[in-house]
Amino acid sequence: MKKQQIIVFMDGAGNYYEVPRALLERSRVSERRKRKVIAALEECEATHLYIRASAIPGSIASDKFVGAHQLYYVGFYLSSTKAKR
């Protein structure tokens, strides 16, 4: 039986996303496009800022995360692939 790797992400609202590894690999940014992608990311609002102590998850002073903009890697599992007929 053939298996495929399923990558799992979670957003800040607790939603889970399953992405087959093969799809992720097909979406890899080519060397030719890397500069354009980096430039596009730099045009967006800053996502990497100084983290206040009260913003550290699990801290007794942290606020509850609101929104679902960030995705976090949760893990992966192996799943059987369906036979193609």
N, C-alpha and C positions, 0 to 999 in steps of 0.2 A: 504494500500500500504506500503510495506516494504522499509525502507530507509537505506542507508549506508553512513558513514562519509568518505569524500574524503579530504585528507590532501594535501595542496598545498605548494610547495617549489619554489624558484626562484634562478637562479644562477646569477653570476656577469655580464653575457652577456644579461640578461633580458629574458632568456628562463624560462618557467614555467613547473613544473612537478606535475602531479596529482597521488597520491598514495592512494589506498583504505586503510582505517584504518585496515581492516582485514589482508591485506598483510603485513602491518607494524607490527602488532601483531605477525604474524607467523614468522617474521624475528627477533624477540626479542632474544638477546644473553642470553643463559642459564647461570646459576650460574657456571656451570662446565667449560664453555669456557671464562668467563669474563677475567681471568688473561691472557689468550693467546691473546685475542683481545686488551687488554690494552698494552701488550708487543709489539704487531705488530704496534700499533699506535705510540708508543714511538720510534720505529725504523725509522719511516717516518721523513721527514724534519719537523722542528718545525713549528707549525701552530699558536701557541700562543706566540707572542712576544710583547715587549714594543710597544705601539702605539704612534707614533709621532703625535703631534697636527695637522700637515699637512695631516695626513692620516685619520682623523676623517671625515666620510661622512657628507657633508653639510657645512664643514668648507670652508671658502673662499680660504684657502691655500691648500686644498686637491687636489690630483691628481685624474683623472678619473680612476675608477677601470677597469683594463684590465684583461681579462681571465674569465674563467667560472669554476674555481675549487671549490669555496665555495658555499654551498647551504644555503639559508636562509628560515626559516619558514615564510610563508606569511599568512596562515590562513587555514580555512576549510569550507566546505559546505556540505549539505546533498543532496544526489542524490537517485533517485528511483532505486531500484534493479530490474533487469529483472526477471520475473517469469520463473522458470525452469520447463520444460515440460518433 
